[in-house]
C-alpha cells in the first residue's frame, strides 16, 4: 500500500534513498554488532541472471506506477480515471493537485 502513496504524492529522492538504506540494512543485518556488506545495494537490484536479487529501486517503481496512472487516466476505462477527471477537471478548468504535478 505504501508504494501507491509514494506513486501518487511528491516524495523527495532523498526520502526514497533513506527508505532504500533501511531495506539494505535489513538484508545485511546479521543480528550481531558487526555488519559486513558482502554486496552493494545496486548489485542486489540487478536481475537474477546477472547475479542480483531482482529487487526494484523505489524511484523506478514510482515512475512505473505513475506511468500506469497516467495511462489509465488517458484511457478513461476505469472508475479511478473517471473519478479523478470529475474531481480535478471540473468545468474544463484544471484544479491544482500534487497528483497532477506527479503525472
C-alpha positions, 0 to 999 in steps of 0.5 A, spaced: 500 500 500 505 504 501 508 504 494 501 507 491 502 513 496 509 514 494 506 513 486 501 518 487 504 524 492 511 528 491 516 524 495 523 527 495 529 522 492 532 523 498 526 520 502 526 514 497 534 513 498 533 513 506 527 508 505 532 504 500 538 504 506 533 501 511 531 495 506 539 494 505 540 494 512 535 489 513 538 484 508 545 485 511 543 485 518 546 479 521 543 480 528 550 481 531 554 488 532 558 487 526 555 488 519 559 486 513 556 488 506 558 482 502 554 486 496 552 493 494 545 495 494 545 496 486 548 489 485 542 486 489 537 490 484 540 487 478 536 481 475 537 474 477 541 472 471 546 477 472 547 475 479 542 480 483 536 479 487 531 482 482 529 487 487 526 494 484 529 501 486 523 505 489 524 511 484 523 506 478 517 503 481 514 510 482 515 512 475 512 505 473 506 506 477 505 513 475 506 511 468 500 506 469 496 512 472 497 516 467 495 511 462 489 509 465 487 516 466 488 517 458 484 511 457 478 513 461 476 505 462 476 505 469 472 508 475 479 511 478 480 515 471 473 517 471 473 519 478 479 523 478 477 527 471 470 529 475 474 531 481 480 535 478 477 537 471 471 540 473 468 545 468 474 544 463 478 548 468 484 544 471 484 544 479 491 544 482 493 537 485 500 534 487 497 528 483 497 532 477 504 535 478 506 527 479 503 525 472 
